[in-house]
Amino acid sequence: ITVSISQHAEIERRADELTFIQIEEAILNGQVIEKYPDTGIGESCLIVGFSEAVPIHAVCGWRGEHLVMITVYIPGLPKFIDPWTRGV
């Protein structure tokens, strides 16, 4: 599988000081908690996983046989009450 990271995901990764190893661990051990329909560039989904005790969200989508990491971040208030539950 070929994986790439969008410019937006790279900015968010750096802002939350996440390493690629942490992200890989979270995705490989994570679960899909939201699915997003095709918005013109393909379907995507929100994955929640953990690297040690750090919760990580990754929005990923397939572009043919290529996996694109659209964004990645540590979830928190106000958008998320906990790693699985959206806030107001």
C-alpha positions in Angstrom: 0.0 0.0 0.0 1.2 3.4 -0.9 0.4 6.1 1.7 0.8 9.8 1.4 0.1 12.7 3.8 -1.7 15.8 2.6 -0.2 19.2 3.3 -3.0 19.9 5.8 -2.3 16.7 7.6 1.4 17.5 7.9 0.6 20.9 9.3 -1.7 19.4 11.9 0.7 16.6 12.7 3.5 19.1 13.5 1.1 21.3 15.5 0.2 18.3 17.7 3.9 17.1 17.7 2.8 13.6 16.5 5.4 11.3 15.0 4.8 9.0 12.0 5.3 6.0 14.2 2.6 7.2 16.6 0.2 7.8 13.7 1.0 4.4 12.2 0.3 2.7 15.5 -3.0 4.5 16.0 -4.2 3.7 12.5 -3.2 0.0 12.5 -4.8 -0.5 15.9 -7.7 1.9 15.5 -11.3 1.7 14.5 -13.5 3.6 12.0 -15.9 5.9 13.9 -17.3 8.0 11.1 -17.7 7.4 7.3 -17.9 10.3 4.9 -19.5 10.0 1.5 -17.8 10.8 -1.8 -17.5 14.6 -1.9 -16.0 14.6 -5.4 -12.6 13.2 -4.6 -13.6 9.9 -3.1 -14.9 8.5 0.2 -13.1 8.9 3.4 -13.4 7.9 7.1 -12.4 9.0 10.6 -10.2 6.5 12.5 -9.6 6.7 16.2 -6.6 4.9 17.6 -4.1 5.2 20.4 -0.3 5.5 20.6 0.4 4.5 24.2 -2.2 6.7 26.0 -2.4 9.4 23.3 -5.6 9.4 21.3 -5.2 10.2 17.7 -7.7 10.9 14.9 -6.8 10.3 11.3 -9.1 11.1 8.4 -8.1 8.8 5.5 -9.4 8.1 2.0 -8.6 5.8 -0.8 -7.6 7.3 -4.1 -7.5 4.3 -6.3 -5.0 1.9 -4.7 -3.4 4.9 -2.8 -4.2 5.7 0.8 -4.2 9.5 1.6 -4.1 10.8 5.1 -6.3 13.9 4.8 -5.8 15.2 8.3 -4.5 13.9 11.6 -4.8 15.4 15.1 -5.2 14.8 18.8 -9.0 15.1 19.5 -10.1 17.4 22.3 -12.7 20.0 23.4 -14.7 21.7 22.0 -15.0 19.4 18.9 -14.7 16.1 20.8 -15.8 15.3 24.4 -13.7 12.2 24.3 -12.0 10.4 21.4 -15.2 8.8 20.2 -17.9 11.5 20.9 -18.4 14.8 19.1 -19.0 17.9 21.2 -21.4 20.7 20.4 
